[in-house]
Structure formats: C-alpha cells, structure tokens
Amino acid sequence: MVPSATVNHVPTLTGGLGTEALRAFYADNFIPRLPEDTKITPVHRVIGHDAVVDEILFEFTHTITMDWLLPGVPPTNRHCKVPFCVVVLFQHDKLQAERIYWDQASVLKQLGLLPPGTPAVSGAEQAAKVADQPSVPSNLMIRQAP
C-alpha cells in the first residue's frame, strides 16, 4: 500500500489512514473480528484502470464483538446477510484507498437492534434481491405504506 493509504468502512467510519494505522486496524479490529462462519459471496466485479469495484454478499452469525461493523454492540447470536460494495483504488501497483459501503439499517434490523415495525428498512431481503432471487418482490414497502 502507499504510505498514505486509507480504509473507510463508510457506515461506521472505521478503518484508518496510513500504513501503521491500517496494519493495526486489520490486525486488531478487522481480521480477528470476523465470525467463524463468515461467508463472502461474489456477485459482480468491475475492473478499471486504477480501481476494482466488488459487489459481494457478506454473511455471518454475530457471535463475537465486531467493532468495525457494530461499534459497541455485544454479540446478538443472530444471523445476518447483507450486500456490500467494495471500492479499491490503486496508485500504480499499490493500494491507495478502500471504501466499503453497506446498509447499516439492514444489519441492525437483522440483528434485532431496531424496534419492531421500523418503517422503510429491509433486512436479509436486500441480499436475496442482489442475488437476483425472483422470489423477492419489488416495491413491497411502497405497497405496504400507510
């Protein structure tokens, strides 16, 4: 990576700036904080001149503290499956920046951390829809709105 590389997990503002901070983040907060049953399913990859964009499904059971994804939230022992979009920028052949986007409300809903009936928030249906499962109807929230 370049000396001034950045990682930003956009919904939680976790990551870091610079080689030392990123090595510490990956060693202390990210890699050891992936639950044992973590599954990453690729959906699409786009490769550009100086960037790679991955659309993935990130699936896990929340059995450990995951401060990079859920700062300050103790394990719920609930299952979660959520689409992620990962944007990686390169400077020549070295990582310059990585940004990861996901819908935090979907994660919170699946883990039982939002009040029941919270409007305009979907859960695992997002991952199913991204996986092109036709069993998930479009516009259901619109039709169910009061």
Backbone hydrogen bonds, N-H to C=O, Kabsch-Sander energy under -0.5 kcal/mol:
donor,donor_aa,acceptor,acceptor_aa,energy
2,V,95,L,-2.6
5,A,2,V,-1.9
6,T,96,Q,-1.6
7,V,16,G,-2.3
8,N,98,E,-2.6
9,H,14,T,-3.3
10,V,8,N,-1.2
10,V,100,I,-1.7
12,T,9,H,-1.1
13,L,9,H,-1.7
14,T,9,H,-1.1
16,G,7,V,-2.3
18,G,5,A,-3.5
19,T,3,P,-1.2
22,L,18,G,-2.5
23,R,19,T,-2.5
24,A,20,E,-2.2
25,F,21,A,-2.5
26,Y,22,L,-2.8
27,A,23,R,-2.4
28,D,24,A,-2.9
29,N,24,A,-0.5
29,N,25,F,-2.3
30,F,25,F,-1.7
31,I,26,Y,-1.8
33,R,30,F,-1.3
34,L,31,I,-1.1
38,T,35,P,-2.0
39,K,59,E,-2.8
41,T,39,K,-0.5
41,T,57,L,-2.5
43,V,55,E,-2.8
44,H,55,E,-1.6
46,V,53,V,-2.7
48,G,46,V,-0.5
48,G,51,A,-3.4
52,V,88,V,-2.3
53,V,46,V,-2.8
54,D,86,V,-2.7
55,E,44,H,-2.9
56,I,54,D,-0.6
56,I,84,F,-2.4
57,L,41,T,-2.4
58,F,56,I,-0.5
58,F,82,V,-2.9
59,E,39,K,-2.6
59,E,57,L,-0.6
60,F,80,C,-2.5
62,H,78,R,-3.0
63,T,61,T,-2.4
66,M,73,V,-0.5
68,W,29,N,-0.6
69,L,66,M,-1.7
70,L,66,M,-3.8
73,V,70,L,-2.2
76,T,62,H,-0.6
77,N,62,H,-3.0
80,C,60,F,-2.8
82,V,58,F,-2.6
84,F,56,I,-2.8
85,C,101,Y,-2.2
86,V,54,D,-3.1
87,V,85,C,-0.5
87,V,99,R,-3.2
88,V,52,V,-3.0
88,V,86,V,-0.6
89,L,97,A,-3.2
90,F,50,D,-2.9
91,Q,94,K,-3.0
92,H,90,F,-0.6
94,K,91,Q,-1.7
96,Q,89,L,-3.1
97,A,89,L,-1.7
98,E,6,T,-1.9
99,R,87,V,-2.7
100,I,8,N,-2.2
101,Y,85,C,-2.7
103,D,83,P,-0.5
104,Q,102,W,-1.0
106,S,103,D,-0.5
107,V,103,D,-1.4
108,L,104,Q,-2.7
109,K,105,A,-2.5
110,Q,106,S,-2.3
111,L,107,V,-1.7
112,G,109,K,-1.5
113,L,108,L,-3.1
114,L,108,L,-0.6
118,T,115,P,-1.5
121,V,118,T,-0.6
126,Q,123,G,-2.0
127,A,81,K,-0.5
128,A,124,A,-2.0
129,K,125,E,-2.7
130,V,126,Q,-2.4
131,A,127,A,-1.9
132,D,129,K,-1.6
133,Q,128,A,-2.1
136,V,133,Q,-1.9
140,L,137,P,-0.5
143,R,139,N,-2.2
144,Q,140,L,-1.9
145,A,141,M,-0.8
145,A,142,I,-0.8
